[in-house]
Amino acid sequence: MESGFDIESLQERGVIERSEEKEHLARALASGSQRIKFGIDPTAAELHLGHVVIFRLLKKLQEAGHVIVLIIGDFTAQIGDPSGRSETRKMLTEKEVKANEKHYLKQAGRFVDVKKAEIRHNSEWLKKGGAKLLMELMSLASLQQVLERQDFKKRIAGGKELTLLEAFYPVLQGYDSVATKADVEIGGTDQEFNLLMGRRMQRKFGVKEQDIFTVKLLVGTDGVKKMSKSFGNFIGIEEAPDEMFGKIMSVSDKLMWNFYFPLLTDVSEVKYDTTRPLEAKLHLAHEVVAQCHGEAKAKKAEARFVKTFLEKDLSNAQKYVIPRGRILSVTIMTPLRFAPSRSEARRLIEQGAVDFDGETIRDPNFKIEKSGILRVGKKHFVKLELQ
């Protein structure tokens, strides 16, 4: 069977950044059904567009006849992946992990056929193996190998703490590839070390080594860092269609051409005149909202955006009902995701970026005492109505 997965065009498009043994990987994907491993730690309850980049690839692989092995890292999530982190993550409890996991498969099901995927939890082997397995794994990886990681080197050089548990994380993730007999593993570019550790662990246990390829990371709405809930620069895939559409319209043209179009759509960048970005951005926002919420809701979101922001008609503004006396920054802007945090909400207010019913608000403790239109920046607006 020949795979319908066109890895070369994805590499040319810049979606796939690196693959180990490139020719071997291409042959493997074309030779028949492969076990494609992707692991995700439920460290938070909601997925974002950064995850969509990989889910889109998994969908293409699944449609090409490959088996998607989706690993829920319920064991490793309690540690937290240290990849790209400048400080130690807060350890999660088993209860917190289970609560976060609840929505994962539901959200993943918007992009891949979960019923046809193989769903595994790494507690199946890591918890069951106990101390004996952990000691065996510790004997198979050297401290020197683990400390080769650039992010670990930076933390040590900067005098920041690196725990032994974090250093051991790549080995645990690597053993997942042994336990599931993965043929191919996919991950973001920040996961390269962990993916290579999977090959190393398979080699140590006498299992055929997996091929790997890494995917370009989606830059968040701040235009600087990778999209992440930790950085507050994310667009959640369960956000309301209008909110998602508006956030995508607010990203820079550079982000649109270099990241959002190639990573989140199949649209060729030559389809649009780069000197006329508005038309392209409307298409981009429509495409992404349709993937997350369906075509009908994408059409409504686009129509409402055009009417409101391009034609300046607020008659269709989304309504948000609140009790009288609510503090704007704390109980309205943050829950509505007009600001990623309370401190950011206060900063926006103090900088004069917030308008309520035609009046610029500069008091972070401003309370809503009447109904009216709230605007935050150029793209966020809502009609507040008192109960």
Order of alpha helices (4+ residues) and beta strands (2+ residues): alpha-beta-alpha-beta-alpha-beta-alpha-alpha-beta-alpha-alpha-alpha-alpha-beta-alpha-beta-alpha-alpha-alpha-alpha-beta-beta-alpha-beta-beta-beta-beta-beta
